Amino acid sequence: MDLREYQLHNVTTRTKFIELMKKMGGWEREYCEKDILPYWDKNDWWDYSNTANILMKVSNGGSGEVVAGCAYKTINNKLHIKRLFTSTHWRKQGHAYDLLKHAWRTDFESARFMRMYCDEEAIPFYEKLGFRMMGTNAEGYGYVLQPMLFRDMELTLKHCENFQLDYLLDEQDKTFISYDFI
């Protein structure tokens, strides 16, 4: 990532998040206002003792518009990717991928798995990156529970591509999946 063109903002306060939302237009601003903000408020994730991260990639060295965002939190050794989005005219340039890799590296020491749901339309994006869906739920959301074997996300995904996912999961993980997803 060329930091002359982009800047990452790791947002952990409500005030900063609202400030960055003002740099958004269209559906992504509405998405942040009506989805991410209320979700973080409901879970008290602005509280410093219970903090979560919203990583925003901003154009023009940080003075431009929000290009992409990733909201995540590590809970019980699982890196939960809560939301990932790319503004419409910035798509297909690797921005969401950059944010996923950053979240992975940042929380690697405290996470054993990456966990996420994704919209049906986003499943091909994640599969192209190397993530495999554990299945889809009744609403069509795909579910990923990816072991985090190495600090490098690409190396882990490459290493896991030929493994049966069931072999990588222990009984506790399988119970979690059946309770939470199926």
Secondary structure by P-SEA (a helix, b strand, c coil): cccccbbbbbcccaaaaaaaaaacccaaaaaaaccaaaaaaaaccccccbbbbbbbbbcccccccccbbbbbbbccccccccbbbbcccccccaaaaaaaaaaaaaacccccbbbbcccccaaaaaaaaccccccccccbbbbbbcccccccaaaaaaaaccccccccccaaaaaaaaaccc
